[in-house]
Amino acid sequence: MAGHHGLVGSAIWNNLLQRGYTNLVGRSHRELDLLDAVAVRQFFDTEQPEAVVLAAAHVGGIMANLQYRADFIYQNLQIQQNVIGESFRHGVQKLLFLGSTCIYPREAPQPMKEDSLLTSPLEYTNEPYAIAKIAGLKMCESFNLQYGTNYIAVMPTNLYGPNDNFHLENSHVLPAMIRKIHLAKCLNEGDWEAVRKDLDLRPVEGVTGNNTQQEILEKLAKFGITPEAVTLWGTGTPLREFLWSEEMADASVHILLNVDFKDTYAPGSREIRNCHINVGTGKELSIREVAEKIMREIGFKGELCWDASKPDGTLRKLTDVSKLHALGWHHKIEIDEGIHRLYEWYLRGICINHQTE
């Protein structure tokens, strides 16, 4: 399991354990750098895995994708090259590769079918990351076609859930909004103890709970967080689909155990392509609607503002999940329940961290 400490990887790991699979092997980034080809080969030589889940990736939100374009394409290509290549060399029986729905064109017809891949230009903001993920799924497809391997690629929609990243600059949209609105509520209510606990757990550009109130206020204001209002990027109009990470894990394990490469394309196809599988809910709502739901869940009484000078990203990216449904999996957790669960998890993490200090 590559990436077993991450948002999806940890959920897949736990899902497998709950199903009775205990012969799992994972390494932290400190223990195994997936960018190091020699280290990855040595790992495969030692462990000889029968199956591989490639959930490790270099990921981030719009700002990170814009600023660190070289990192996103280079690191993801390197990780995929090393893990998929060694899987082939070591005769791995089954491989599950996790991509992203950002592989689809910016103007793809909605909802996006798997066959929309490579039909028109990509969204500019995350083009390097998308190209890396397209390369990964095509590697899986190509090894299957040439060598008869059984590598499956799944493309999850926007994910959120336990072990999410709440970094104010590099996280994805939903956890970032939860943290911003939580901090704004604490400021609004003058709950400085809660603000300091939060910053002790997740410092913001070096600012922790030990800084002065003025320093904290100035740093949070940089990210649009004030006692009176929260300012979010863009216009709030883009539509997004969100899937609870533990459900992504359940779908992934279902596919790992029950789906083979031959099940991912129509029998008798003259050209076998786009064999990847979309994983999502098939439902969408606007970023503004999500922010308003989070405001209600957290109970922030201030104002919600939008900075239209910042990019919106792709306007719509709804997945067509008919292939997934045909393969026997449907989601169960809707967005309101998911937001409630994630905020509860976030608060629990702050309390646990504070109690252990």
MOQUIZI-V461351 format. One record per residue. N is the residue number from 1. RES is the residue in one letter. SS is DSSP state (h for helix, s for strand, l for the rest). NEAR is the number of other C-alpha atoms within 8 Angstrom. D_FIRST is the distance of its C-alpha to the first C-alpha in whole Angstrom. Layout:
# MOQUIZI-V461351
<<N;RES;SS;NEAR;D_FIRST> <N;RES;SS;NEAR;D_FIRST>>
This chain:
# MOQUIZI-V461351
<<1;M;l;13;0> <2;A;s;11;4> <3;G;l;14;6> <4;H;l;16;6> <5;H;l;7;10> <6;G;l;11;11> <7;L;h;13;13> <8;V;h;12;11> <9;G;h;15;7> <10;S;h;12;9> <11;A;h;13;11> <12;I;h;14;9> <13;W;h;11;8> <14;N;h;8;11> <15;N;h;12;12> <16;L;h;11;11> <17;L;h;9;12> <18;Q;h;7;16> <19;R;l;6;16> <20;G;l;6;16> <21;Y;l;8;12> <22;T;l;6;12> <23;N;l;4;11> <24;L;l;7;7> <25;V;l;6;6> <26;G;l;8;5> <27;R;l;11;8> <28;S;l;9;10> <29;H;l;7;12> <30;R;l;6;15> <31;E;l;6;13> <32;L;l;9;12> <33;D;l;9;13> <34;L;l;12;12> <35;L;l;8;15> <36;D;l;8;16> <37;A;h;8;17> <38;V;h;6;18> <39;A;h;10;15> <40;V;h;14;12> <41;R;h;10;15> <42;Q;h;8;15> <43;F;h;8;12> <44;F;h;12;12> <45;D;h;8;15> <46;T;h;6;14> <47;E;h;7;11> <48;Q;l;8;12> <49;P;l;7;9> <50;E;l;8;11> <51;A;s;8;8> <52;V;s;12;6> <53;V;s;10;5> <54;L;s;13;6> <55;A;l;13;7> <56;A;l;10;8> <57;A;l;8;12> <58;H;l;8;16> <59;V;l;5;17> <60;G;l;10;21> <61;G;l;11;24> <62;I;h;12;27> <63;M;h;9;28> <64;A;h;11;25> <65;N;h;14;25> <66;L;h;9;29> <67;Q;h;6;29> <68;Y;l;8;26> <69;R;h;12;26> <70;A;h;7;25> <71;D;h;9;22> <72;F;h;14;21> <73;I;h;12;22> <74;Y;h;9;21> <75;Q;h;11;18> <76;N;h;14;16> <77;L;h;12;18> <78;Q;h;10;17> <79;I;h;12;13> <80;Q;h;11;13> <81;Q;h;9;16> <82;N;h;14;14> <83;V;h;11;10> <84;I;h;10;12> <85;G;h;9;15> <86;E;h;11;13> <87;S;h;12;12> <88;F;h;9;15> <89;R;h;7;17> <90;H;l;9;15> <91;G;l;7;16> <92;V;l;13;12> <93;Q;l;8;14> <94;K;s;12;12> <95;L;s;14;10> <96;L;s;13;10> <97;F;s;14;11> <98;L;s;11;12> <99;G;l;13;15> <100;S;l;11;18> <101;T;h;12;21> <102;C;h;9;23> <103;I;h;12;23> <104;Y;l;12;26> <105;P;l;14;30> <106;R;l;10;31> <107;E;l;7;34> <108;A;l;11;32> <109;P;l;6;34> <110;Q;l;10;33> <111;P;l;9;31> <112;M;s;12;29> <113;K;l;10;28> <114;E;h;11;25> <115;D;h;5;28> <116;S;h;11;29> <117;L;l;9;27> <118;L;l;7;29> <119;T;l;7;32> <120;S;l;8;33> <121;P;l;8;33> <122;L;l;11;29> <123;E;l;11;30> <124;Y;l;5;31> <125;T;l;8;29> <126;N;l;12;26> <127;E;h;9;26> <128;P;h;11;24> <129;Y;h;12;21> <130;A;h;13;22> <131;I;h;10;23> <132;A;h;13;20> <133;K;h;13;18> <134;I;h;10;21> <135;A;h;9;20> <136;G;h;13;16> <137;L;h;12;17> <138;K;h;8;20> <139;M;h;9;18> <140;C;h;13;17> <141;E;h;12;20> <142;S;h;8;22> <143;F;h;11;20> <144;N;h;12;20> <145;L;h;8;24> <146;Q;h;6;25> <147;Y;h;6;23> <148;G;l;7;22> <149;T;l;10;18> <150;N;l;10;16> <151;Y;s;14;14> <152;I;s;15;15> <153;A;s;13;15> <154;V;s;14;15> <155;M;s;12;17> <156;P;s;13;17> <157;T;l;14;21> <158;N;s;9;21> <159;L;s;10;19> <160;Y;s;13;20> <161;G;l;12;19> <162;P;l;9;18> <163;N;l;7;16> <164;D;l;9;18> <165;N;l;9;19> <166;F;l;11;23> <167;H;l;9;24> <168;L;l;10;28> <169;E;l;7;27> <170;N;l;12;24> <171;S;l;12;23> <172;H;l;11;23> <173;V;h;7;26> <174;L;h;8;26> <175;P;h;12;24> <176;A;h;12;27> <177;M;h;11;30> <178;I;h;10;29> <179;R;h;10;29> <180;K;h;12;32> <181;I;h;14;34> <182;H;h;10;33> <183;L;h;11;35> <184;A;h;16;37> <185;K;h;14;38> <186;C;h;13;38> <187;L;h;12;41> <188;N;h;13;43> <189;E;l;7;43> <190;G;l;6;44> <191;D;l;9;41> <192;W;h;8;40> <193;E;h;6;39> <194;A;h;8;36> <195;V;h;12;36> <196;R;h;11;35> <197;K;h;11;33> <198;D;h;12;31> <199;L;h;12;31> <200;D;h;10;31> <201;L;h;8;27> <202;R;l;9;26> <203;P;l;11;29> <204;V;s;11;30> <205;E;l;4;31> <206;G;l;5;32> <207;V;s;12;34> <208;T;l;12;34> <209;G;l;12;35> <210;N;l;7;38> <211;N;l;8;39> <212;T;l;6;43> <213;Q;h;6;43> <214;Q;h;6;44> <215;E;h;9;41> <216;I;h;12;39> <217;L;h;9;41> <218;E;h;8;41> <219;K;h;10;37> <220;L;h;11;36> <221;A;h;9;39> <222;K;h;7;38> <223;F;l;8;35> <224;G;l;11;37> <225;I;s;14;37> <226;T;l;12;41> <227;P;l;11;43> <228;E;l;8;44> <229;A;s;12;42> <230;V;s;14;38> <231;T;s;11;38> <232;L;s;11;35> <233;W;s;12;34> <234;G;l;12;36> <235;T;l;10;38> <236;G;l;12;36> <237;T;l;10;37> <238;P;l;12;34> <239;L;s;12;32> <240;R;s;12;28> <241;E;l;15;26> <242;F;s;13;24> <243;L;s;14;21> <244;W;s;11;20> <245;S;h;13;16> <246;E;h;11;16> <247;E;h;11;18> <248;M;h;14;15> <249;A;h;13;12> <250;D;h;10;15> <251;A;h;11;16> <252;S;h;11;12> <253;V;h;11;12> <254;H;h;10;16> <255;I;h;10;15> <256;L;h;12;12> <257;L;h;6;15> <258;N;h;6;18> <259;V;l;10;18> <260;D;l;11;19> <261;F;h;11;20> <262;K;h;6;23> <263;D;h;7;23> <264;T;h;10;22> <265;Y;l;11;26> <266;A;l;6;29> <267;P;l;5;31> <268;G;l;4;33> <269;S;l;7;32> <270;R;l;4;34> <271;E;l;4;31> <272;I;l;7;28> <273;R;l;6;26> <274;N;l;8;24> <275;C;l;12;22> <276;H;l;11;19> <277;I;s;11;20> <278;N;s;16;21> <279;V;s;13;19> <280;G;l;13;22> <281;T;l;11;25> <282;G;l;10;28> <283;K;l;7;29> <284;E;l;9;30> <285;L;s;9;32> <286;S;s;11;34> <287;I;h;11;32> <288;R;h;9;36> <289;E;h;9;35> <290;V;h;10;32> <291;A;h;9;33> <292;E;h;8;36> <293;K;h;10;34> <294;I;h;12;33> <295;M;h;11;36> <296;R;h;8;37> <297;E;h;8;34> <298;I;h;10;35> <299;G;l;7;38> <300;F;l;11;39> <301;K;l;7;43> <302;G;l;11;43> <303;E;s;7;43> <304;L;s;8;40> <305;C;s;8;41> <306;W;s;10;39> <307;D;s;10;39> <308;A;l;9;40> <309;S;l;6;40> <310;K;l;7;37> <311;P;l;8;35> <312;D;l;12;34> <313;G;l;8;31> <314;T;l;8;31> <315;L;l;9;33> <316;R;s;8;32> <317;K;l;14;28> <318;L;l;14;28> <319;T;s;16;26> <320;D;l;12;27> <321;V;l;12;25> <322;S;h;6;27> <323;K;h;9;25> <324;L;h;12;22> <325;H;h;9;25> <326;A;h;7;26> <327;L;l;8;23> <328;G;l;6;24> <329;W;l;9;22> <330;H;l;8;24> <331;H;l;7;23> <332;K;l;5;25> <333;I;l;9;25> <334;E;l;6;28> <335;I;h;8;28> <336;D;h;7;30> <337;E;h;8;28> <338;G;h;11;25> <339;I;h;11;27> <340;H;h;9;29> <341;R;h;9;25> <342;L;h;11;24> <343;Y;h;10;27> <344;E;h;8;27> <345;W;h;9;24> <346;Y;h;8;25> <347;L;h;8;28> <348;R;h;8;27> <349;G;h;8;25> <350;I;h;11;28> <351;C;h;8;30> <352;I;h;8;27> <353;N;h;9;27> <354;H;h;8;31> <355;Q;h;6;31> <356;T;h;5;29> <357;E;l;4;31>>
